[in-house]
Amino acid sequence: MTNEYGYWRIGTTAAPSVSTIGGMSAVSWINDSVARRITDLAELYRDLHAHPELSFAEHRTAAIAARRAKALGYEVTEGIGGTGVVARLVNGAGPLVLLRADMDALPVLERTGLPYASMAADPDSGEPVMHACGHDMHVVCLLGTLDALASARERWSGTVLAVFQPGEEVGRGARAMVEDGLFERFGKPEVVLAQHVLPIPVGTVATRPGAILSANDSLRITLHGRGGHSSRPEATIDPIVMAAAVVLRLQTIVSRELGAAEQAVITIGTLHAGTKENIIAEQAELGVSVRTYSLELHDRVLAAVRRIVHAEADASGADRPPTIESLMRLPVTVNDPVALDKTRTALRNALGSEQVLEMPAFSASEDVGILAEAAGAPLSFWFFGGEDPAKVAAAQQNGTVDQDIPMNHSPNFAPLAEPTIGHGVTAFTAAALAWLDTGRTSGDMP
């Protein structure tokens, strides 16, 4: 179901098969619940989008999530792992199901032109801030799901554990909540459920069993030279020339050291050196992102990075060896096949089987897997669409997806408020009900 650009084509929505909960089809009940809440949720989405906050500074967002969850009857605890919020609703005997949404934004200057576009700046650094990855959408969809579940407690039993997580963009939020006693204080879940908006056609979801997202290692590499006057380069060791050689040589790891079936991505995202054109700098600093899908490949690629960096420093005659620092390490995000099969059945029933698409492994990274690993629970993670299907189809037809469909982290990334919110709440609610006790046999899905 993929084209050459990696996007998933929208299909014709099939009539969903339905089961009943309390005498009303689950699909009809979910759709009715979403319809009654959509105006309020869309207003909340626009508010959160206009007021983004960076990682571990999500004070306003967390307060809104906490206040709304409390008003719905959830037991709420704030300040978990910094700015994290946990909302728990115990509704009789049954499984504990964890629903997770991340809250943080990115240091990006928004260029969407939306009437509710962010004008925010970080109060400490002054840098612009934007919800360029859709975490505002995730918060709204989780709150809509909590509302739907709380309003129909007679239809299910068990415990809903909603986690509003900080710091996903810096890869530390999930671990911070775990280290702050998340599971010791609130219990270990039977499953961890999470979703992420992507600019695929609205109304679709996409997922896969096994590895769905890559591991990510963020490195800071400092090359040490010997500074001096630009008129006498022979008396210096130029770290900019050294850095240029490193940048080019790192590209050969994927192209010359990995087999055709092996997947890895190496990106040099930053390169900083020098202060003036007639001064040869003392050092150059590179920011490098390495993405892999297995521990063996991870170790092999990082060893190659270290080998090349040290070799180029030696070739330049550097007086000091380079410094390689690990800034962030995220594991591969792995969907448990059995758990995903159960979750995916619920998504097909709620959205239509043709709208639940199989996707290839995606070289973005997430920290939600840390929650599942720490809890010893299976993970079900999926993407849901936030882009106009006609726009995606036209871009696919014209071969202009990269130009016409802004990707997450772009200053032009802007999911449609509607109907994205409605589909996101529907998907999350249906998935939650698949795991909560609804009084049916285990083979029946909402």
N, C-alpha and C positions, 0 to 999 in steps of 0.2 A: 504493500500500500504506500510505497514511497516513490517519489520521482527523483531525478538527479540532483535536486536541491535539498533533499532531506526533509521536505514537508509532506504531510499526510493529506491525501486528497479526501474531500468530503464525499460521502456516499448518500444514497437515498435513504432517508430514515425509515427503518422497518417498524411495523407496529409492534410495540413491546409486549412480551408476554407478561402477565400480571398475576400476582398472588394477592390474597386479601389479608388485611390486618383490621380486626375489629369490624368486619362487615363492609369495609370500603377498600377498593384496590389501593395497594401501597403507592403505585404510580400516581393515581388520581389524588390521593391524599397529599403526597409530596408536592405535586403541581399546584394544588389549591393552597397549601401552606406558603409556597414561594410567592404566588400571585398576591396574597394578602400582605406580604411584607416588602415587596420589591421597591415601592416608592421610598420607604424609609431607608432601605439598604443602599439604594442608589445615591440618596442624599449623603449618607454616611461615607460612601466611597469617595464622592467628590470632596468631602471635607478632609478625609485622610490623605487623599492625593495632593491636596493643596498645602498640607502641613506635614511633610516627610521629616523623618529624624534618622540620623546615622546610627550605626551599630552601638549598642549599649547606651544610647541616649534617647531611647524610645519612650520617654516619660509620659508625654501627652497621649501617644497611641496606647500605651499600656493602661493608663488611667481610664481611657474610654472603653477599652475592652473589659476591664475589671468592673466598671460601673454598669455596663450593659449586662454582663453575665450575672452580676448580683441581682439586678432588677428582674431577671428571668428565674430566679430562685436557686442559682448555683452557689455553692460554697466556694469563695474566691480567696486565693492567697497571692499576694503581690510580692515583688522583690526577689523572686527565685532566680538565682544565677545573675543577679544584677537587676535588670528591668523585666524579667520574665513574669508571666502571669499564669496561674493554674486555676482553672474553674472545674469543679467536680459536682456532679449530680448523681447521688445514689438513689436508685429507683428499684428497690427490692433486690432479690437474689438474681445472680447472673454474672456474665463476664464483664471484666473491666476493659473498656475500649478507649485507646488514646487517639485523639484527633489533634493534629498539630498544624499551626500556621505560623510563619515567620513574620516579623514586623518591621525590620530595618530597611532603610533606603540607601542610596548611593551618592557619592560626591560627583554629581552630574548636573550640568546646567540644562534645564528643560527647554526644548524647542518644539513642543507639540502644537503650540498655539491654542490649546484648549482654554475655555473660559475659567476653568478651575486649575490651570497649570500652576506648578509650584513656583513661588517667588522666594522660597526659604533659603537661608544660609546658615551654616553651622555657627553657633554663637561663639565657639572657641577659635576656630580657624578662619571663619569668614567665607569658606568655600561654599559654592552652591550645592543644594541638596535636592534630589528628585527620586520619586518612586519609579525608577527605571527598570525594575525587575518584577513589578506586580505584587509586591508583598502587601500593599494596601488592599488589593483584591482578595488576597488570601485571608486577611483578617476579617473582612466583610463577609466572605462566604462561610467562614467558621462561625461567626456570630449568627448568621442566618440559620445555619444548621442547628446551633444550640437553641435558638428560639423555636424552631420546628420540633425538635425533640422534647423540649420542656413543655410545649403546649399539648403534647399528645402522649403523656406518660402512661396512659392506660393501654397504649399499643405495644409497649416493650418493657422489659425489666433488665436490670444490670446497672453498671456504673459508667457514665461518660466522664472521661478525663480530658478536658480541653487544655492544650498547651499553647500559649501565645509566646513564641520564642524570640529572644533578642539575638543580635549578633550573627546571623547566618552568613552575611556577606563577608565577614572576616573569619568565618569558620570556627568560632569559639563559643557560640551561643548554646548549642545543644550540650556540649561538654560542661559548660558552666552550670547549666541547670542540673545535670546529672551529679556533678561534684557538690552541688548545694543540697543534695539529698532528695531529689525529685522522686525517686522510686521508693526510698525508705519512708518518706513522709506520706506519699499518696498511693502507694501500691504499684505492683508491676502489672502491666496490661497483658491481655491475651494477644493483642495485635496492635501495631502502630500504623495508622492511616494518615496519609498526607497527599496533597495535590499541589500542582504548580501551574500557573497560567503561562501560555506560550502563544505566539502569533500563528497558530494553526486555525483552521476554520472554526468559528464559534459553533457550539453544539456538538463538537467531537471531543473525544478523549483519546489519548494515546499512551500505551504502556507496553511493557514486555517483562517476561519472567527472567530471573537471573540478573546479571549486571546491566543496569539501565543507565547509570551515570558513572563517569570515570573518577578515579582518585585524582587528587590535585596536590601538588607540592609547589608552594611559592617560595622562591629563593631570592636572597639579596647577595649578589656577588660583588665584592670590592676588589678591584685591581690596583695594586700599589706601584706607582712609577717614581720618577725623580723629576721634580719640576725645575723650570728654568726659563730663560729668555727664548722667545720664538726664533731669534736670529742664530741661536747656537743649539740646534737640536741634538748635535753630536755629544753635548755635555749632559744630556738628559736621558731619561727613559720615558717615552711618551705613552701614558696609559690610554689615550684615545686611540692610537694605532693598535695597541694591545686589545682594546675593547672591540674595535672593528674586526680584528681577526677572530676573536672569540665568537662574536655574533654570527659571522659567516660559517665558522666551523661547526657551531652547535646545530646548524641546519642539516648537517650531513649525518647526524645520528639517526634520524628517521629515514632519510633517503638512502643511506649506505650501510647502516648497522642493523636494521630491522628487516625481517622477512615481509613479503608482500601481504601476508595474512595477519601480521601483527599491527596493532593500533596504538599510536602514541601521538601526542601533540606537544611541541616545544615552542613557546612563544616568549620573545623578549619584549616585555611591555614597556620598560623604561630604560633609559640610558642617560646618565647625568655625569658631566665632567666639565671642568674649566670655568673660568670667570671672565676672561678677556681674550681677544683674538691674538694678542702678542705675548701671551703667557702659556707655557706648557704646564699642564696641570700636574698636581701631585698624585691624583687618583681618579679612577672612573668607577661608577657604580651602576650595575645592571640589575633590573628586576625581571626575574624569569619565572614562567609558569610551566610546569611539567604535568601532563595528564596521561594516565595509564589505566589499564583495565585488569591487571593482575599483579600480585606481589612480586613474582619473578621478573616481570617486565619492568616494574617500578624500580627494583634494585639495579637491574642492568642499565636502564636509562640514566639513573642518577649517578651511577659509577662512571658512565661515559661523560656526563657533564663535568664531574670532578676531574677526570683525566684530561679532558680538553682544556679546561680553564687553567689547570696547573701547567700543562705543556706549553700553552701559549705564553704564560708568564715566564717560564724558563727560556723559551725561544726569544723573548724580548730582553732577556738579561735582567729581569726585575730583581731588586735588592731584597724584597720581601715576598713571601708566598702570598697568593690571593686568599681572601677571606670569603667563605661560603656559609651563609646563615640561613636556617630554615625559619620562615615567617609563618607558614601555615601548612598543615598536613591534614588532608581530608581523605577518608577511605573511599573505596569503590562503593557506590550505592547499589545494593543487591535486593531485588524483589524475591521473596520466598515464593517459589512456583505454586505450592499448594494454597497458600494464603491468597495469592494474587488470583488464582482461578476462582476462588469463592467471591472475592471482591469484584472481579471482572464480570461475573455472572449477574451480580446486582446492578452494575453499571449498564450492562446490556439491556436488562429488563427496564431500567429507568429511562434510558436515553435512546434505545433502539440499537439492535445488534450491529447495524452498519455504521454506527457512529463511534463504536469502540474499536480503535485501530491498533494494529501491531506496529511497533516502531523499531528502528535499529538502535543500538547503543548510542548514546549521545555524550559528547565529550565535554559537557558542563559538569559541575560538581555541586554537591549538597552535603550538609552535615546531619540530615535527619536520620541517616543510618546509624549514627552514634547513639541515638535514643533507643532504637531497636536492639542494637548490640548490647547496650548496657542493661536493658530490661530482659534480655534473653527471649525476645519476642520476634515473630516474623514481621516483615515490613511489606505493606502494599502502598506503592507510590505511583501516581499517574500524572500526566499533563492534561490540562483542559484548555480548549481553544478560546481565544479572545479577539480574533480578527474576522473581518467581514468575509464570508465565504466567496462572494463574487470578486472581491479584490484579490484574494489569494488565487482563485482560479484564473483570473486575467493575467496575473504576474507569472503563474506557471506556464500559461499558454505562450506568453511573450518571452519567457526565459529571463525575467527581470525580478525574480524573487528577492535577491540580495539588495537590489536598488529600491524596490517598491514596498517591501514588507519589513519595517523596522524590527530588529531583533531585540530581545531583552538586553539591557545595559546601554541601549542606544538613547540619545537625547530625544529621539522622536518616538520612542516606544509608548504606546497608549492603547491598552485593551479597550474595546467597546464596553461602556458601563453596562449596557443592556443590548443583547440578552445574556452577556457573559455571566453576570451575577446570578441570574436565575439558573443557568446550567450548572454553575459551580456549586450552588447550594443544593440543587437536586442531586448531583453526583455525590457530594459529601454525605448528605443525609441517607441516600440509598446505601452507600457503603457502610455507614455506621449501623444501620438497621440489619445489614447482613450478618453482623457480628454480635449484636445485642440479642437477647432472648425475646423473640416475638411470639412464643407459644406455638411454633410450628416445628415440623421435623427439620433436621439439619440440612436436608436436601432442598428445602423450599427457600427461595430468596425473595426479598421484597422487590 
